[in-house]
Amino acid sequence: MSPPSRDDLRRQLRAERQALPLRERERLARLVARQVIASPMFRSSHHIAAYIPCRGEVDPTPILHEARQRGKRIYLPVLSRLHARRMWFVEWTPKTRFVNNRFGIPEPRGTRNGRGHTHIARLDLVLTPLVAFDRHGHRIGMGGGYYDTSFAQLNHRLAWRKPRLLGLAYAFQEAGQIEHHPWDVHLDAIATEKQLIVP
């Protein structure tokens, strides 16, 4: 029997993820946060990018609360209007106002042309959503290619890798082995409610 295709796996795991009751999502998000907060990559990072969860994604809010308490700076993605499948990252402050993007996901307002964004190389850590992962650091996202395109330069660096990409997932999102394409960007680690996996 052949393994499920990327599209089949994406459909199956998205349905499982969205079926989780809200309280269970909140409980699991706190457990994932413990794994992240205890990690050296979180402790050593000063500039952390995250995302606003949708469709059952792991909520990074508990991680971001801790990051704020420790004086770390937080950034959120904005879809670029200038480049296909690219994201800018904009610092999130108490004054940040939001608007829904074309997918209905809130993003910082008034920065879609790239003004006011932070250069990706300034980021230390990027908390990355995903649909499926394996223990080699391979990831299946929602299918838009935004993370792979925005962080494509990481595939060309041999010695210095910044930012580091940390996937947030529920343990059931682990797949046996995901087919890897040349354009796929590798995760540096994956945090689930059970453990931190470093390929």
N, C-alpha and C positions, 0 to 999 in steps of 0.2 A: 504494500500500500504506500503510495507516494505521500510525502508530507504536504500539508496544506499550503496553498499559494499565499503570497503576501496579502492579496486582497481578501482571501478567505479568513486568514488569521486576523487581519484588521477588523473585519466585520464581527467575527466571533468575540474577540477581546473587547471591542468597543461596547458590544451588547452586555457583556459580563460586567464591565466597569460601570456602565450607566445603571445597571440593575441593583447596584449596592445601595442600601438605604442611607439616607443622609447621616444618621448617627454613626453608622459603621464607617462611612468615609471619614468623618471627623476623627473617630478613634484611630483609624489606620494612619491618617495624616499626622497625628501626634507621635505615633510610633516611628514613622518614617523620619520625622523631624529629629527624634532622638539619635537615630543613626547618623544623620547629617551633622548635627551640632557636635557630636563626639568626634568627628573626623578631623584629621590634621588639615585637610584641604579647606574645610570651613574655617577653622581657627586661624589659618594663615591668610585668608582672603579679606581684603578691605573693600573691594568693589564687586558686588554680587548682582548678577542679572537673574530675574525670575520671570514668571508669567502669571496671568490671571486664569485660573482653571476653568475649563468648560467641558461638558459632556463626560463628567465623571473622572476627569484627570485628578491626580493626587494634588491636594491643595497645599501650596508651599507657605501659606500664611503663618503657621507656627514657627517655621524657620526664619521668616522675615521679621517677626516680632523679636526673636532672640538676636538677630543680626542688628536691628535698630538699637536694642539695649546695649549692645557691645560697640556701638559707634560706627558700624559698617554702613556703606552707602549702597543703596538698592536702585536697580534700573529695570525698566519694563520695555518690552518690544513694541515697535510701531511698524506697520507694514509700509514699505517704501512705495511711493507713487512713481519714482524715477527708474527703478530697476525691478524687473520681474523676480519674484520669489526672494526678495531681499528684505531684511528687517533692519531698522535703526534701533538703538537702545537709548532711552531717555531716563534721566534720574527721576525717581519717584520721591516726592516730598509731600508734606501735609497740604501744600497749596496746589498740588497737581489736580487738574480737571480732566475728566474722561469723556470719550465719545466712542460709540460702537464702530468698529471697522466693518468691512464688507462681509465678514463672516459672523457678525453680531457679537464679537468679542471686544470688551472695553479696552481702550488703549489711551495713553496720554494725548491730550488734545493739542492741535495747532503745531505739530512737529512733523507732519508727513513729508515735507520737502527736504528733510535731513537737517534743517537748522536746529541747533540746540541738542543734537545727539552726541553721545559719547563714542569715541572711537573704540572699536571692538578690542583692540590690543590693550586698552586700559582696563578692561574687565579681568578680574582674577578668576572668577567662578561663574558658570552659567548653569542654573537649575533648569533642567531640560525635561519637558513633558514627552511622553512616548505612549505607544499602543502596545508594543512588544519589545523584548530585549533578550539577548542571550549572554552567556558568561564570557564571551569574547569581546564584549563591548559594542556589539552590533545592535542597531535600533531600528524599529519600524515606527514611523510617525504617522500623522494623519493623512499623508499622501501629497501634501503641497510642496514639499521640498524646501521649505523656508530655512530650516536649520542647516541642512546640508549646503545650501547655496550661501548663506550668510557666513558660515564658518569654514568654507571650502579651503581657505589658506592653511588651516591646520593640517590638511593632508600633505602639504608640501614642506612642512618643517620637520627636520630630523632630530634636532637637539632641543630646541626651545619651543615649548607648547604653552601658549597663553592665548585665551583663557582655557581653563580646564572645564570640560563638560561633565556634569553630574546628572544622570537621569534619575527621575523620581517615578517609582512604580509600585504597584501592589505585587506581592509575590506571585500571584496567579498569572501575571503578565509575562512570566518567563517562558520563552520558547526553547526547544531543544537546541537548534542551531539555525540562525537566520542567514539566508543567502546574502553575501556581501557584494555590493556593486562598487566600482572604482570611485564613484562620486560620493558614496556614503561617508559621513564623518563619524569617526570612532568616539565612543564615550570613554572617559577616563575612569568612571565608576558609576555604579547604579546603587541607589539606596531603596530598599524595600522595608516593610514593617518588621522583617525578620533579621536583616543583615545588610552590611555594606559590602558590595561585591566589587573588587578591583581586578580587572582582567590582567 
